[in-house]
Amino acid sequence: MSASSPLVSLQGVGQTFANGVTALRGLDLDLRAGEFVSLLGPSGCGKSSALRLIAGLATPTEGALRWRAGERPDIGFVFQDATLMPWATIFENVWLPLRLRHVSRAEAAPAIGEALARVGLSAFAQAFPRELSGGMKMRVSIARALVLRPALLLMDEPFAALDEITRLRLNRDLLALQAELGMTVLFVTHSVYESAFLSSRICVFSERPGRIVTQINVEAPAPRDEGYRLSRAYLETCRAASQALEDVMSQESAA
């Protein structure tokens, strides 16, 4: 594949589990460098399964994933739960991906310090997870995902459990991080409003077995701020995404 090719291309991807449940069928998705793509759809429609396939945590039972360079690049993964080690300091939690690559504490320290600075937690390197708020824990999780400077960041409903004020703040911070680092982001959410604020493209999933039934390109200037949430463009994107979801649910009810 050439440099202009998608970073990753999912072609007719399907996944059926050992219990016979088919999570995905006929999923086609091209993800290009620098995009912020949100996967939006009903619960249980296979969005998280798609992320796990891209991360290499599972293997498709049909179709193929094709990477631009022929192999999977470094990937960061942020889960819905911060999944921090409670017995370890924040520094040690962020060190984990580098430690698994046999990078010593001393060698890793500059990269860890940079990652914590990017999420505004430099002063908390020696704190423990129990000493942090929910939003701060999620920032640590993001720092841990960024410490390898990944080409692709996968995020599975990372802000779903947070209060609205914290969620809005992290939405803005995430866009700033993406602009600064130039990474590609694939983001799973149930929120129309979140997808409309963050995305350059929204992919709406069908009910299970999941596939993309609608794609919405979001044309909006950067940086996006709270003023954008009041704009006609934002409201139109929310309306289009809401209608696409309503169409999905209506088709399921008719079936």
Helices and strands as residue ranges (DSSP letters): E 8-16, E 22-31, E 36-40, H 47-55, E 62-67, E 75-78, H 90-99, H 105-118, G 122-124, G 129-131, H 134-146, E 152-156, H 164-181, E 184-189, H 192-198, E 201-205, E 212-217, G 228-230, H 232-254
